[in-house]
Amino acid sequence: MEDFTKKLKLLLENEGLTASKFAEKIGVQRSSVSHVLSGRNKPSLDFILKINNSIKSVSLDWLLNNANDTDLQELPPISEINTLKNNDLKSEVEKIIIFFKDGTFKIYNN
């Protein structure tokens, strides 16, 4: 539970969202987010699936893995990535794919 709370805080920070804006974005009540952040309640499956469906920069594996995996922390928010430009093509970044040594990967979409 503590690992999930840390990941949720990291996700809010990375996305640049307050708990209220995050709740609005994923379609839950503000109190649901507050209770999970404070450790009062465990996240429901519905809560986790709403995060997965609404925030494209995370995977279910990352959300549900008990290890305190903070690889998301090293990436800039998607909004900052979009400011990067390809000087030759003058186009915006559409997605970033990161491949891990264990054969898994994560896709970060705009």
N, C-alpha and C positions, 0 to 999 in steps of 0.2 A: 504494500500500500504506500509506504514511504517513497519507494522508487517512482511510482506513478505520480505522486504529488510533485516530486522534483521535476519529472518530465513535463508535467502540465505547466509548472511555473516557467520552465525553460522555453516551452512552446509559446506561452504568452509573451515572454520577452522577445523571442525571435520574431514573432509575427507583429510585434509592436502594438499589442492589444491590451486593453484593460480587461478585467474579469467580466464587466458588463458587456463590452463590445464583443468579447469572445463568446459569451452566452448567446448574444444576438446572432452572431455569425453561424454558430452550430445549431441554433434552434432549441435552446433549453432555457429554463428560468435562471436568473442571476443567482438565486440561492443555491441551485444545484452546483454551480461552479464554485461558489463560496464554500459550501460544505465539503466538497472534495479537496479544495485547496487547504482548508483548515484541518483536514484529517477526520472530520466528524463523520462523514459518510464515505463508503467505498464507491467507486464509479460503477454504474450499472453497465450492462452490455450495450444497452441503447445509447448511453452517454458516450461510450468508447466508439461505437459505430458512427455516431454523429460527428465526432472529431475526425475520424478516418474519412468520412464522405465530404466533409467541409474543408479540411486543411490538407492540401495536396502535398505538403512538404514532409508528411509523416506517413509511416506505414503501420499496419496493425502489428507487425512483428516488433517494431520499435516500441509501440505503446504497451504491448502485453509482456514483453520480455522483462523478467525480474531483475536482470542485471542493470546497474545504474549506467546505462549507455548514454553518453552525452555527446555523441558525434554531431548532433544537430546544432550544438552550441558553436561549432567551428564555422558554420556557414552563415553568410549574411542573410537578412530577411529577403524573401523573394522580391519585395518592392525595390530593394537596393540593387539586386541583380539585374532588374529590368533597366536600370540606368546605364548599364554597360553597353557599349556599342561596338559593333564590328566595323572598324575604320574603313575597310575596303568595300564592304557591302552596304554600310549605313543602315543596318537592320538591328532590331532588338533581339535579345536572347529569348528564345522560345522555351527551352528546357535545358536542364543540366542533369546528366546521368553520372552517378558515382558508382564505380565497381569496387567491391571489396574482395580481399584475398580468398574469402571462403566461398566465392562464387555468387554471392548475393549482390544486389544493387538497389539503389534508391533513385527515383526520378523526381526531380523538382521542376514542376511546371509553373508557368506564369499564371 
